[in-house]
Amino acid sequence: MNIQRIKDTFSWFLEYVLIVSVILECNSVLMHGVVTESTVNFYYVIHAVIVASAAVLLVLKLADKKIIKLFIERFLPILVVMELYAIMYFFLGVVPSPAHSAIKDFIVKFMLMLPIFSSLLFIERKEENKGNDRILYKYSNVVCIMAFLNLIVYYMSTFHVDELESEI
């Protein structure tokens, strides 16, 4: 078997896992339904899935020497400035707030997810992926599929024959 083909398939799978996890994490109705029905805090599970899949994707994409060189030369200084700003905001804006959940959410979203996502998007741009290989293209596909499924559920729930007969 070809190692590159296995790596590409694994990356493709991880990208879709990452995209679906990000969509669920962004206050979606599906996530609120799961969280209210379960005793497990799925926010932490989703955050762990996002960070783990994004970190593995980052390691897989940084396997190329050319990409590593470009990453260190062009993006690492920007990433350092971005994280210094986030740390400064953390100590000046988030820590004084009385909510402990705000501290946890800020650390997960801005200290872990933001640098990993921005690094992934930078690397993807430098890899010169075209068309279907882009993460944001895959994101739009998943959102379109979810919108289509939501329309089907909406139309199936609004056009009941029983309700139409009872109104007559």
N, C-alpha and C positions, 0 to 999 in steps of 0.2 A: 504494500500500500504506500501511497505517496504521503509523506509527512506534511507537506504543504496543504494538501487537500484536507487532511484531518484537522489541521490548524484552522483552515478557512471555515470548515463546517462548525467547529467548536466556537469560533469567533462569531459566526452568524447566529448560532443558538444563543450565545451569551448576550449578543446585542438585543435580540428580541426579548429575552428575560429581563434585561435592564430596562428596555422601553416599557414593557407592561408594568414592571414594578414602579417606574417613575410615574406612570399614568395613575396607578392605584394610590400612590403616595400623595398625589396632589389633590387631596380632599375630594376624592371621587365618591359618588353615591355607592359604588360597589364596596369601597373600603369602609365607609360608615356602616353599611349593612353587616359586614363581616365583624367589625369591631364591637358593635352593640350586641351581637348574638354569641360572642365567644368570651371565655374567661382569659384567654391568652391575649396579651397586648400585641396586636398585629402591626402596630406602628413600628415597634422595635424589630419585628421580623422582616418587614418590608425594607426598613433602613439597612438591616444586615445584608439582605439579598442585593440591594442596590450597591452598597459599598463593596461587597465581595465580588459581584459580577463585574463592576466597573474596574476594580483593581486588577482582576485577572485579565480583563481585556487590555488594560494599560500595559501590563507586563508582556502580553502576547504581541502587542503592536510595537513595543520598544525593543523587540528582538533585532530589528534592522539597525546596523551601525550608522547608516546615513541619517536615519530618523533620530537616533540618540544625539548625534552631533547637532542637528538642527534644533532639537528640543533644548539642549543645554545652552546653545548660543543665542537663540531667539526668544524662547518662551520662558525659560527658567527665571530670568530677571523680572519679567512681568508677573509670573506666579508668586515670586517672593514679595513684590510690592503689594499684590492683591492680598496675600495672607497677612502681611504686616498691617494693612488697613483693617482687615477682619479682626485681628487680635486687638488692635487699638479700639475698634468699635465694641468688641466684646467686653473689655474692661471699663470703658466709659459709658456704654449704653445698656448692656445686657445684665452685667453683674449687679448693678444697683437695683434692678427690678426685683420685686418680691417673688415672682413666679419662678419656681425651680424648673418647671418644664420648659420655660423659655431658654434657660441656660443649656439644657440637654439638646433641645431642637436646634439652637444656634450652632452648637459644637458639631452636631451631625451634618447639618446642611451647609454651613459655611466653612468649617475647618476640614471636613472630610469630602463631602460630595462636590462642592464647587471646584476645588483644585483638580479632582479626578476628572470631572466632566469637561472642564475647560482644557485639560491636557489631552483628553480623548478627542475633542473637536479639533484642537490644533494638529494633532498627529494625523487625524483623518484628512485634514486639508493638505497636509504635506505629502501624504501617500498618494494623492491625486486619484482618489477613488471616483469613478464616474457613475452617475445614474443610480442603479439599484443597490450599490454597495455603501451608500451614505447612510449614516445613522439617522439623520433628520428625515431622509426619504422613507426609511423604515418606520419612523415615528408617525409620519403622515399616513402611511398605509394602515397602521394599527388603529389610529384615530378614526379613519374612514370606515374601517370594519366595525369598530365599536358604535359609530354613529348609525351605520346601516342596521346593526342588530337592535339598537335602541329604537329606531323607527319601526322595525318589525314588531317589537314588544309594545310600543305605543299604539300602533294601528290594531293589533290584536286585542288590546285591552279596551279600546274605545268603540270598536264596531262589533258589539255583541248582539246577536239576534234576539236574545231574551229581553234585553233592554229596549230594543226597537219595538217589540210587540207589546211590551207593558206600557209604553207611552201612547199607544193608539187607543 
